[in-house]
Amino acid sequence: MSESKSMILGCAGKSLTADEIRFYGDERPWGFILFARNIGEPQQIRDLVASMRDSVGRPGAPVFIDQEGGRVQRLRPPIAPNYPAAADISALYQRDSEAGLRAAWLLARLHAFDLSRLGITADCLPVLDVPVEGASDVIGSRAYGTDPDTVALLGNASAEGLLSGGVLPVMKHVPGHGRALADTHFELPTVDVSLEELRSHDFAPFRALNHLPIAMTAHVVYLAIDPHNPATTSARVIEEIVRGEIGFDGLLVSDDTSMKALSGDFPSKAASILAAGCDLVLHCNGVMEEMAGIASRTTVLQGKALERAELAQIYVKKRDEAEEAEVRSEFANYFDAVV
């Protein structure tokens, strides 16, 4: 079996083209990611996922998706209900902490049911960013609260729900996107607060959940750490903060390289991300020319990065025996609009 390269790629549509199949076979991405443009009906999704894995000759190639609930939810009715956002879970938690924690777990367990039946193995959840007043609403209702302890507790419950259903959680956006005043899909935000404030507020949920298997970086510049580079391409942020202070030694994935926050062409983006210490380069929009640029500077997954990738894939030891109907019924006690 040929070695994988250090990248996760998307595709353009609801089925792979001959060019995509050939490209993936030649370039061997470690994993894939799905977006709304790739979603039709259940059998189509299963077929697409299977063809992705076939293209690289690896039945276990991981397939990711962003399925949070609220406005970031790629699977929609009739495939999956419109689920509440993290902010709705947080509001319940403020009224009844035990109910909020249980609802966070149940929602993630339902995501796992929805994803597993389609062959999707990883969910880019929990969001561990802690918003501050005046920040861009790119996080907004996706956050579990505005204090680090609440975010960590509800984020952990969500991660445990996914794991109980055999789906890998991906915590994001390390070391914290909550202060960003701009949307990284369109521009690069700069955060100008002290390192002490970042430690106590932004880093805290990631430190609390540093045992999780996968994390995604933030395309954010932290002036107190590295005024020249966003976290995704900053060796200082990754080595001193993510690996050092936060203590995360799992698989580190860049946020999407097709977002406007990162400057430069796609080959240089890929090279900078890997040189900074990320394990994997993520590219989501499925544009072939861009993917080719990413692949041109992406190296074979090896050494510590390969070890982290292999450990992540075996992190799910055994899924529970929960009955889906019972989980849905219990969740409806908290959010009766969801069926």
Secondary structure, DSSP 8 states (H G I E B T S, - for coil): ----EEEEE--SSSS--HHHHHHHHHH-EEEEEE-GGG--SHHHHHHHHHHHHHHHT-TT--EEE-EEETTEESS-TTTS-----HHHHHHHHHH-HHHHHHHHHHHHHHHHHHHHTTT--EE---B-----TT--TTTGGGSS-SSHHHHHHHHHHHHHHHHHTT-EEEEEEET--TT-SS-TTTS--EE-S-HHHIIIIISHHHHHTTTSSEEEE---EETTT-TTS-GGG-HHIIIIIIIIIS---SEEEEEETTSTTS-S-HHHHHHHHHHHT-SEEEE-S--HHHHHHHHHT--B--HHHHHHHHHHHT---------HHHHHHHHHHH-TT--
